[in-house]
Amino acid sequence: MTDGMTAGKGLRMQLWATGHLLRSRMIAPMGPRKLVGMTRILRTYGPHATTGFALAANRRPDGTGLVDERGSLTWQEIQDRADALAVGLAAQGDAPTSVAILCRNHRGFVDAFLAAGRLGVPALLLNTGFSGPQLAEVLEREQSTLIVYDEEFAGLVADARSRIPALTEVLSWVDDESATRDEVTAEQLITAHRGERPPPARPGRVVLLTSGTTGTPKGASRSGGGPQELAAMLERIPWHGEETVVVAAPTFHAWGFGQLVIAATMACTIVLRRRFDPEATLALADEHRATGIALVPVMLERIMELPAEVLDRYPLSSVRFVTASGSRMRGEAVTAFMDRFGDKVYNSYNATEAGQISVASPADLRHASDTAGRPVTGTTVKLVDDEGREVPVGEVGRIVVRGASEFDGYTAGDTKESLDGFMVSGDVGRMDADGRLYVVGRDDDMIVSGGENVYPVEVERAIGELSAVREVVVVGVDDEAFGQRLAAYVVPTEPDAVSPDDVRAHVKARLAGYKVPRDVVLIDELPRNASGKVVARDLPEVSS
C-alpha cells in the first residue's frame, strides 16, 4: 500500500470517527474559553483514562458528574477532590510508585484512580473478590507500596501487610464516617489538602487485571485507540452526551472501568451503587431517568429472576440501551428482558488485552441470542486453525484480533501470543454467513473425550434450556478410560426441581452421545468472582 493510500484511509477514518462523535454529542458546541481549555487538556493528558473527567469538568463544571450512596458531586468537585487526594497521598511516607485500589463502585474509587493519574504513577485496579494470598501476591508482583481500600477489606489488607511491611494504607469508604479511627482516610486527606494541586505530571498507566479464573490474575495495559475506538462503540450503542448512565458492572474490571471512562468522556452523569442489587439497579435507572445501564451478564439474569410484580414497578421508559460484557449471556434471559422492556440489549465481546472486539445489536440478539455480534469498525477478526489458516464459514477456529489499540504486554513482562500481526484472544468461535461471531469457549476449555473434541459451552446451552435449571457450568475432568469427560454443575430453580437423569436425558436428545456429561452435580450456587465469571477451581471435585 502506498503512503498516499495509507494517508487517505487514515483521513477517511478520522472523518468517520468525527461524524459519530458529533452525532452522539460527545463533541458539543462550546465557547472560545472552553474550546481553549479542551485543547489544553488533550495536549496535556493525551488519550488517557483521566482525560474524560477533565474534559467533562471543562464542559460542565457545575453539572452533576457522579451520584452514589453518599450523594452527588459536580464534575468540578470530582476534579478538586482528585487534586487534594493526590497531594495527600504524596505526603504519606515515601513517594508512591503506584496506587493500588481495592474499592467497590463509589466516589472513592474515582478519587483514587484520578489521584494516581495526577501523581504520574500507575493505578492498579484490584479485584474486590480477592483472597488474602491473591491480594498479597499481586501487590508484591506489581511492587505496590500504597493501597487505598474500603473498610470492609481491612482483614485482607492486614494479611498482605504481613508480607509487605512497608505497605502504606489509606481507607476509602468507611461505614461510620463519624467514628474516631487511627487509620488515615481519603476524606481526611481531601479535607486537609482542599484547594491544593500536585505538581503537573504525565498521567501514569492504568493496570487492569485479567479475570484470574484459573490462576493469579495478570496485570495488563493497552495503548492507542483514542477517538477511533470510542467512535466504534458509539456507532453500535446509542450513547448520547450529557445524559445519565447507571454503571452497575464492577469498576475495577476492564468492562466496568471502560464504561465509567466512556460516561465521563461523554459528560454523562454516572450513577453508582457499592453493591449490585437487581431491584435497586432498576430503581436507580427509573429514579434518575437514566438512558443507559452498564452491567455484566449475570446481573441481567438476576434482574430477570425478580418476580413479575417487582419488574412491573420499573418500566425503564427512559432507557435506550443496556450493555453487557464479561461472560456469556444466557439467551433466555436476554430474550425475556427484551420482551418486557423492549429491544435495548447490546452484547459486547471484549478482552482486557484487546478492548472492544464485537457488538451484538438487539436485532442480532433477536436473530440468535447467543451471538457476540459483528466486529466493530477498525477491528478485524479472523478464525484460524492450529496452523494459522482461516477456517471456512461455520467452522470453529481460534479467534485472532487486530484493532485500533495495542496490547502493551503484561506487567510481569510476558505478552499474548500473536499471529501475523493479530493477537490470539485465547477464545474459539465460529462465524455465520452474515458475519456474526459466536464465541464457543476458551481455547483451553476444549476437552478430548474418547478422541472426540467437545466444547463445554454447547452442552451448557442445551442444559440451560431446561426450565428447572437456574444456571449451569460444564467443565472437563480427568478420566482414566477416555482421557477426559464432562462434568455438569447445575443450580436448580428450587430443590428437587430437576434430577441428574433429567439433565442427561435432555442432553442426549439434543447432542451426540459423547457430549452427555457423566457427572451431573446439583449445587446451590456457582462460585463466581466479583466480575460475575465462574471460578472453575472452586467447583466441588468429582471422583475419578
N, C-alpha and C positions, 0 to 999 in steps of 0.2 A: 504494500500500500504506500502511495507517495505521501510526502509531507503535506501537499495540498489537500489530498483526500482526507487525511487524518485531521487536519485543521477544520475542514468542512464538517466532518462528522462531529467534532468537538463543539463547533458553533451551533449545530442543529440540536445537540443535547442540551446546551446551555439555554437556547430559546425554548425548548420543550420544558425544561425544568422551571424556567421563569414563568411560563404560562400557567403551570399547575400551582406555583407558589402564589401567583396573583389571584387565580380563581378560588383558592382556599382561604384567601385573605390572610395568609401568612405574611405577605408583604402588603402593608397598608399605607394609604396616603398619610404623609406627615409633613410638618413644617420644617423650615431650614434648620432650626436648632436641634430638633430630634433626629433629622437626617444626618447632621454632623456627628451627633452622639452615636448613632448606629454605625456609621463608618469607622469611628474611633474604636468602638467595641470590637468590630470584626477585625480591624487591623491589629488590635492588641491581643485578642484571645484566639482568633482563628476558629476552625471548626471543632470546638471543644464542648464537652457536656455542660460546662458552666456558662457558655456563651448565651444560650437561650434565655437564661434567667436574667442576665444583664440586659439583653435586648428587650425583654418584657418590661423591666423596670424603666428603661428609657422610653418605651412606648406608652405604658400605662402605670406611671409611678404610684398613683393613688387607687388603682384598680385592685380588686381582691385577687390575690395570687394563690393563696392556699387556705384551705379550711380543714381543720382536724378537730379532735375532741376537746382541744384547749381553746378553740375559737378560730378567728380568721386573721390573716396577715395580708397587708398590701405588698405589691411587688417591691416597693422601695424598702419596706420594713424587712423583707427577706434579705435584701442586699445588705442593709445596715447590720442585721444580726450576723451575717456571714463575716463581714469585716471585723466586728467586735470579737467573735469567737476565734477567728484566725489570730488576732493579736493575743488573746488569752491562751490559746494552745501553744503559741511560740514561746510563751513565758513559763511553760510547765517543764522544768528540768532542761535537758539538752534539746537543741533544736530537733524537731521530729523529722525522721527520714521518710515517714509515710503516716497516714491517718487511717487506722483500721476502724471500721464502723460496724457495730453489731446492734442495729436498731430496727424496729418494726416501722410500719408506714405512718409517719408523723413528721412534724416540722423539724424535730431533732435530726432525723436522717438528712434532710435537705441542708440544715445548718452545717452539719459536719462535712458533707461532701463538697459543698461550696467553699467552706473554710480551707479544706485541703487544697483546693484549686488556688485560693488566694496565696497560700504558702508555697506553691510551686512543687508540691510533693504528691506522690500517688495517693489516691483514695482507694482503700482496699475494702470492697463490699463483702461482708461476711454473712453466711447463711444463718438465719435465726434458728434453724433446726440442728445446728452443730452439737455434737457431744463434746465433753471436755477435752479428750485427747485430740479430736479433729481440730478444735479451735487452737490448741497449743501447737499442733504440727504446722498448721497454716501460718500462724504468726511467726514461728521460727523460720519457716522456709522463706517467707516474704520479708524477713528481718524487720518486722514491725515492733516498735517500742512504745507506741502511743495508741490507746484504744478508747473510742467513745462508744458507750454501751448503755442499754436500758437496764434499769434496776433489776428487772426480773432475771437477768443473765449474770448477776453478781457471783453466783456459785461457780459458773463456768469460767468466769474471768479469774476467780480465786484459784481454780485448778491450774489455769495457764500461768499464773503468777509464780507457781512453784517451780516451773521450768524456765521462766523468763523473769528473773528477779528485778530487772531494770524497767519493767513494764510500767508506763505512766498511764493512769486511768482517769477518765472524766465521765461522770454519769450524765446521760442524756435524759430520757424520760424517767421521772420518779413518780411513784404512785401518790405520795403525800408531799406536795410542794411546801407545806408549812412546817414539816418535821425538821428538827435540827440533826445534822449529819456531819461526819468527819470528812467524807469524800468531797472532792471538788465536783461541782455540777456545771454543765454547759450554761445553764441560765445564770449562775453566779458570774461566770466569765463574761457573758454577753452584757450583763448589767454593769459589771466593773469597767468594761472597756467600750461602753457605748459611745459612738461618735469617733472612735479611733479607727485608723486604717493601717493595714500592714504595708510594708514596702512593696512596690509593684513586682510581680513575678510572673513568668510564663506558666500557665496552669500545668500541673503535673497530670499524668495519665490516670484514668480510672481503671482499676484492675477488677474485672468481673471473674467470678469463679464458675467453672463448669459444674454440672449438677452433682457429680460425685456419687452416683447411684451404685457404682461398683467398686469405688475406692475413694481415696482422699481427693477432694476437688482440686483442679488445677487453676492457677491464675492465668487470665488471658486478656490481651488488649488488642484493639484494632485501630487503624488509622485510615484517613481518607474518607471518601463517600461525600460528605458535605451536602450541599443543596440538591445534588442529583439523587442521593439516597433518600432524602426527605421527600423529594418530588415523586419518587417511585411509590412511596407509601401513600401520598396524598392522591395519586392517580387512581388508586384502588379503593381507599377507605375515605368516606366523606367527612373528614375533619374540616372545621372552619375556625378561623382565628377569633379570639376574644369570646369564646363560648365557655361551657363548663363541662369538665370530664371527671368522672369518678374512676380513680386508679385503685382497683381492688387487688390486682396482681402484686406480689411482694416486690418492693422496690429494690431489694438487694440483688434480685435475679435479673439477667440480661433483658428479658422481655418487659418486666415491670419498670425497670430503670429506663429503658428506651421510651416507654410510654410517658413516663414522668418528664423526660427531657423534651420529647416532642410537644407535649402540652405546654411546657414553658416557652419553647420556641414559638409556638402559635399564640402566646399570651393568653392561653385558656386558664380559667380558674381551675385549680387542682383540688379535688375533694379526696381526702384520705381518711382511713379508719385503721387503727392499730391492728385489730384482728378481724379477719373475714367472718361475716355472719350473713347468710343468704338473704334473710328478710331485711336486715339493716342496709344491705347494699341496694336493694330495690327502693327502700325508703329514702336513702340519700339521693338517689337519682331523681326521684319524684320531687322531693323537697327542694332541691337546688335547680330543678329544671335542666338537668344535665342532658347534653346531646350525645354523649358517648360514655361507654363503660369499657374499661380495660381489665381483663381477668385472665385466669388460666382455666383450662377446660374443666377440671374437677369442680371449680366454683360454679360454672354454668350448670353442671349436673346437679350440684347441691341445691341450686335455685329451683330447678325443675322438680325436685323431690318435695318441695313445700306443698302443703295441702292447697287445693284449688281455691278455697275461700281466702287463703292468705295471698295467693297470686292475684286474685281479683281486686285486692286493695290498691295495687300498684299498676296502673295501665301503661306506664313508661311512654306516654304520648309525646314527650319532648325528645326521646332518644332516637337518634338516626342510625347509630352503629354500636354494636357490641363486638369487640375484637378480642380474640383469644389466641394464645400460643403456649408452647412449652411442653405439650404432650398430645397424644391422640385424643380427639373428641369423640365421645360416643354418639353415633349417628342418630339414635332415637332421641337423645336429649336435645341435639341441635334442631331436629325437625319439630319436636314438641315446643321448643322455645319460639321458633318462627311461626308455628301455627297459632300460638297465643298472642305474641307481641308484634308479629309482622316480620317481614324478611329483612332483618337487620344484623344478622351474624356474619362476621368476616373471620375466617380461619387463616392465621398466618403460620407459615413454616419458616422457622428461623434457626440459627445456630449461634451460640456465643461467639464462635470464631469467625463466622461469615456474615452475621447480620441477617437482614430480611432476604429470603430466597424466593418465596412464592406466596400468593394470597388467593384464597378461595372466596369468591363473592357469594352473596345469598343465592344467586342463580346457579352457580357452580354447586353449592351445597344442596340445592333442590334436585339437581341432576344426579348427584352422588354425594351423600352426606359424609363419606369418609375421604373425600379428596382434599389435597393440600393446595389445589388451585393451579394457577398458571404462574410461571416465573415473572417477577416484576421487571419492568423496563430497566435495562442496564445490567441485568444479571442473566447469565447463560447457564443452563442446567443440562447436563448430559447423563445418560445412564450407560455404564460400561461394564464389560465382563472383567474377569480377573486379569486378562491380558491388556486391558485398556481399550478394547474395541467397543464401539457403540452397539447396543443390543437393539433388535427390532422393536417396533411399537407393540406394547402389550406385554413384553417380556420383562422379567425382573433383572435389574442390574444395580451396580453401585452408583450412588448419587454423587456426582462431582460438580463443583460450582465455581464460577468466576463472576465476581461482582464489582461494584463501584468502590468498595472499601477493601483494604488489605489486612490480613491477619498478621500481626507483628510477632507472633510466637508466644509460647507460654513463658511465664516469668521464671520458671526453672531452667529455661534455656532450650528446651526442645520445641518442636512445632508439629503441625499437622502434615500428614502425607500429601504430596502434590503430584499431579499427573499432567504434563504438558501445559502448565500454567493454570490448571484447575485445582482447587482444593478438594481433597477427598473428605466428604462430610462424615463418613462413618455410618451413614444410613443406606438402606437399599430400598428401591421402589420401582414403579413402572409408570409409563406414560400412556395415556389413551390417544386415540386418533385425533381428538380435538385439542391436544396439548395440555391436558390436565395431568398433574402429578399426583401419584398415590404413594405414600410412604408405607412400605411393608413392615419395616422394623430396622433395628440396628444390624449392621454387618455381622457383629459378633453375637447377635441373638439367634441366628440361624443354627439349627441343630441338624445333625445327620443321624437319622434313626433307621437302622437296618439298611443303610445305603441310600435312603431317600432324604432329600432336602426338605425341611419343614421350617416355615416362618411362623412363630407363635401367634403373631397378630391376627392371622386369618382364623385361627382357632378361637382366639378371644372374641372376634366379631361374631362367630357362629354361636358361641355360648351366650354372648350378650343379647342375642335375640330372644332368649327366654325371659318372659315377663317376671318370673320369680327370682331373677338374678339382678342384684343391685349393681355389682361391678365384679370384674374378673381380671386376673392376670395369668398368663401361661408362660412357663419357663422350661428350659431343658435341664434335666438331671442325669447323672451318670447311670448307666445300665450295663451290667456285665454281658448280657446277651446281645443287645442292639447297639452298644456304644453310648447312646443317649436315648432318652424317652421324654415324653411331655408330661408335665405336672400342671394341673389347673388349680388355682386358688380362687375359690368362689365365695362371694359375700351375698347370701340370700336376702331378699327383701324383708323376710321375717323368719324366725326359727322354723325349721322343718318345711319351708316353702318349696324346697327342691332337694332331691337326693343325688348322690354321685351317679347312680344308674341313670337317672333322668338326664343328667348332663351328657354322659357318654352316648346314650341313645340319640340325643338331639344332634350331636356332632356326627355320629355315624350316618345319620340320614342325610347329611349335607356335604360331608367331605370324605376323602379317601380314608380307608381303614387305618392306615399308618399315621393319620393325623388325629386319631381319637386318643385323648390323654388316658394313660393307665391309672394315674393317680389324680383323684379329684378330692381336694381338701376344702372343707367348708369352714370358713373363719368369720369372725365378727366384723373385721375391717382390714383393709390392705395397709401395710406400713408405707407411709408417704413422707417425703421430705417437705420442707417448708414451701417449696415451689410447686407442690402437688404431684411430683413424679413418684412412682412406686419404687421403693428401695428393695431390690430383689434379695440382697444379702440378709435382710431382716425377716424374710418369709420362713415359716416353720420348715424344718427339714423333713424329707420323706425317706423311708427306708429304702435301701438299695435292692 
